[in-house]
Amino acid sequence: MTTKVVPGLLIATPEPAQVAREAANRMAKAMREAIRDRGEVHIAISGGSSPNPAYELLAKEPFDWNKVHVYWVDERAVPPDHERSNYRSAKAAFLDRAPIPAANVHRMKGEATDLDAAAAEYESFLREGVRQKIGGLPALDLVVLGIGDDGHTASLFPGEPTVHVTDKLACAVPAKGDREARLTITGPVLENARASVVIVIGKAKHPALERVWLTNGTLDETPARIIRGFRGAITWVIDKAAGGMG
Ligand SMILES: O=C(O)[C@H](O)[C@@H](O)[C@H](O)[C@H](O)COP(=O)(O)O
C-alpha cells in the first residue's frame, strides 16, 4: 500500500501571495530564534522564482542584519550578473533590500572555469563560516528550498549521483541537455539544518510533491525526497495548485 505522509508542518494557502507571507514569517521565526539562542544566524537560500516574493518581505523584517550570514543552496554555472544567476536574483529580491554586510554574503562562484575547485572552496566557506556544528558538520540555522517539476531540490537532479554524495559538502553537477552545469550543497549539509522552509507553487509541481510525500519512492527518481530525512523542523509552504486543488 502506498501512503502519503507529510514530514513536518504543512501550510497550504490559497494563492502564491499568501505563500510568500507565510514563508517569510517562517523564515523570520527561524532567524529570530537563531539570533536569540546563538547570537547570529546562518541561512542558505535557493534560486528559482518561487522564493523571491518571500525574500522581499523578509528584507523588511527588523533584524540586526549584521548578525545575518547568507549562503547559497545552489548556483548555475553563469557569472553573477547573468539573468540565470541565483546570486543575481537573490540580490534583486533580498540583498539589495536588507542591509546585510558584504562580508556576510557567501555566493557560489558559478563563473569559475573549474567548478570542482569552486565547490571545494565553498565547502571550506561552510566549514569555517558556519561555526555551529552538529555531528561535526556545519549546522545551518535555515535552508530555503524549492522543488522542480521533475522532483529535484537544490541542484540534486533525478538520475544524477549527486543526491547520494556524502563525502563532500558541496559539489559540481555536470550540464545535461539544455541545463547548464551547477554547483550545489549536498545532502549532509541540507539534512543537518536546524530548520527548512520548502516553497512550492503551481500545478506543475503537484506530481513531484506527491512523490516526495509518498512513503514509497526513491531518491534517484525524486531527489527532493531527501527532505524527508532532515533532522530539523521542516515547513512546507504551498499554494492550492501545488497541493492539487487548483
Ligand atoms: O537554481 C535552482 O533552480 C534551484 O535552486 C532549484 O532547486 C529551485 O529551487 C527549484 O527548481 C524550484 O524552482 P522554482 O522556485 O522556480 O519553482
The ligand as a Gaussian input file, in Angstrom:
#p B3LYP/6-31G(d) Opt

LIG

0 1
 O       18.614000      27.136000      -9.008000
 C       17.619000      26.479000      -8.958000
 O       16.963000      26.204000      -9.956000
 C       17.143000      25.991000      -7.660000
 O       17.694000      26.412000      -6.532000
 C       16.108000      24.942000      -7.659000
 O       16.338000      23.862000      -6.842000
 C       14.738000      25.544000      -7.388000
 O       14.548000      25.761000      -6.038000
 C       13.653000      24.673000      -7.961000
 O       13.916000      24.453000      -9.323000
 C       12.290000      25.315000      -7.836000
 O       12.255000      26.457000      -8.615000
 P       11.052000      27.477000      -8.614000
 O       11.142000      28.280000      -7.383000
 O       11.300000      28.328000      -9.832000
 O        9.812000      26.704000      -8.665000

